[in-house]
Amino acid sequence: MKVRINYQERDFEPGTKFIRVVDMIREANKDEPMIKTLIQKTGHDQMVFILNSRIVRPQEYDSVELKEGDDIRWIHPMFGG
């Protein structure tokens, strides 16, 4: 199934949970200097994840299942997205 992540289409298996996308994005950005500094100072990367114009809270990551055509965006409130 196709899902858009920050305007780029990606393929995922049906039944994929939102946490998989979160983990994928965090892994891809973990070496960015600002992210590394924030993790060192605060213990968190401070990223905000949005699914179909709705902020997804961290406690929901495991329970949200992706659907065909979902639009996922991620931003960083400290320095934009």
ABEGO torsion letter per residue (X at the ends): XBBBBGGBBBBBBBGBBAAAAAAAAAAAAAABAAAAAAAAAAGBAGBBBBBGGBBBBAAAAAABBBBBGBBBBBBBAAAEX
